[in-house]
Amino acid sequence: MKDITPKLISLLKEGYCTPQIARMAKKLSEPSTTLQYNIKKLEKEGSIKAYKAVFDYKKIDEGFCAFVLITLSPNEYGDPERVGRELIKHSEIESIDVITGDWEMVLKVRVSDQDAYYNFVKNVISRKGITKIKTLTSLKQLKTEFVEL
């Protein structure tokens, strides 16, 4: 059988997942139609943005996780969202937050290893408008997306 694992993982990361209505209905002791109605309502209101798989990242060759603190240059400081929108295009970046304090942004980056992270910094982070970065490397993740590991 054809192995399409990388393609499947990519789609699951993009939100091609659905809630497990039958399991949820059983756990809540509610009819599945009631759950479907309420879930559709939450989706329509925009409360639910997407459904995605929660991975054991080591098993999908993305075991290196880093949090990257970013300082922007004075000419970019006024619009950090513009820089963020440029960075969003890179699949290695799992999340981007505009923050307060000594830094303007924090990124959560997932790659296969330290060498891949080095290439990411060299090719993506080292861009005009970013004057300083600080990398915090995750040694072990204990919980993600509300799932205890």
N, C-alpha and C positions, 0 to 999 in steps of 0.2 A: 504494500500500500504506500502511496506517495506521502512523504513527510512535509506538511505545510505549516509546521509549528511556528517558524518565525512570522509568517504572514498572519496566522491566527492570533499570536500574541500581540502583534501590532493593532489588529482590529479590536481586540479586547481592551487594549489600553485606550483606544479612541472612544470607547463607550458602547460597543456592540454587544451588550449584555442585557438580559431581562431579569426582572425580579422573579423569585421562585414563589409564585402565588400559592400553590398547593401547600407547600411547607409552611408558609407564613400563616395561611388560614388555619392549619392544624394547630400551630403554636398559639395563635390568638383565639382559637375556638370561635371563629367567625366564618361565614360563608365566603367562598372565593369571589363571588360577584360583588360583595361589599368591599373587599380589598381592592378589586379591580377598579371599582367606581372611585374610591378614595385615592388610589394611586394616580389615576388619570386626572383627577381634580388637582392634585399636587403638581403633576407635570404641567398642566395647563396654566396654573398660577406661576410657574417658574420656580417653585420651591425645590423641585427635583431637577437638577441640571443634567445628570447623566448617570448611567449605571456602568460600573467597570469592575474588572476582575482584580482581586488582590493576590499578588504573586509572591512566591518565595524567590526573590530576585537573584539569589545565587544560582538557582536552578535554570534561570533563563539568561545567564551570562550578563547580568547587570548588578553584580554584587558589590561594586564600589559606589558608595553614596557619600556625597559631600554637600555641605551647606556653604554657599559662597556669599560672603558679605561684600557689597559693592559700594564704592564712593564714586559719585558722578562728578564730572568737570562742572565748573560754574555755568557754562553755557547750556548744559543739559539738566542742571539741578531743578530748573523751573518746570520741567515736563518729564518726570521719570517714567510716566506711562508710555511715552513715545519709545524710549529705550526698551522698556518691557515688551512692547508690541513687536519690536525687532527680534528680541531674544526668544519670544514665544515660538518662533518658527523652527527652533532646534529641538529635535525629539529627545535629546539627552536631558533637557530641562523638564523636571516633573512639576515644579511650581515656582511662581515668582510672586513675591510680596513687596510692596512699597512699605517701608518701615520708618520709625522715628529713631532718634538717637544719633550715634556717631556715623551711621551708615544710611544710605538711601534705599537700598534694595537687598533682599536676601533671595537666593536661588537655591532650589534643591535639585541637585544634579545626580543622575544615575548613569554609570558607564560600566564597562566590564572590569577594568583594572586601573592601576595608577598610570600606566602609559597612555591609556585612552583618555584619562582625565587631563594629563599633560597636553595632549593634542587638542582637546576641547578648549582648554584655557588659551593655548597658543592661537587657535583658529577662530574662536568665537568670543571669548571674554576680552582678549587683547584687541579692542576696537576703540576707535575714536569716541571720546565721551566718557569712558570709564578710566578713572585715574588711579584707583587703588582697589585691590581685592584682598580678602582674607578667607582662607579655606579652613573650614572645620570638618574633619573627616569623621564619619560615623563608624564607630568600632563594632557596634552590634545594635540592631533594631529590635526592640521588644514589642512594639505595637505600631500598627499602621492602618490607616483608614478604618479605625474603630475595631480592628481585628487583632487580638493578642497573638503573638507569634511564639 
